[in-house]
């Protein structure tokens, strides 16, 4: 598959075909891609909520400034961040390393302590901003994977997170909604699909030293 061709094919889909749904295998690729996203320290303080229920999405579209993609796409992906990061999150991470790689605790211990100290020095706001940075990495990764798989998507920040948190009961999970990514297949009459991409010349955006 031609990577550049697929990235040129990709656009922020404004109108999805309501009748076309992602197969279970395609959806699984997106789940796996999210889980494999690079995160700082590998700590993974982000989660993905996959919303397929049209009744739930009908409630959600109201709090996304009536943007129809939320309801019309095959699935709505909600990228979430942890409300707070505590020592348990760090310990769980290093315990997982030890279990998967059979790494000695003697080796892990100083890194474990350093990361716990790093997280404890952050305020809750700083922790959330740190996690938000990871959420954007995941969004970019998902958009690229979508393009490679021939899946349409539309990255969205235009929604009311507090309403999404309530409707999806995220607080009970210790999460906050951060970004939206409706995914599915473009409608044939979405006029935006035929627009040529408008980008600067590559010489104006890439600096070679």
Secondary structure, 3 states (H helix, E strand, C coil): CCHHHHHHHCCECCCECCCCCCCHHHHHHHHHHHHCCCCHHHCCCEEEEEECCHHHHHHHHCCCCCCCHHHHCCEEEEEEEECCCCHHHHHHHHHHHHHHHCCCHHHHHHHHHHHHHHHHHCCHHHHHHHHHHHHHHHHHHHHHHHHHCCCEEEEECCCCHHHHHHHCCCHHHCEEEEEEEEEECECCCCHHHHCCCCCCCHHHHCCCC
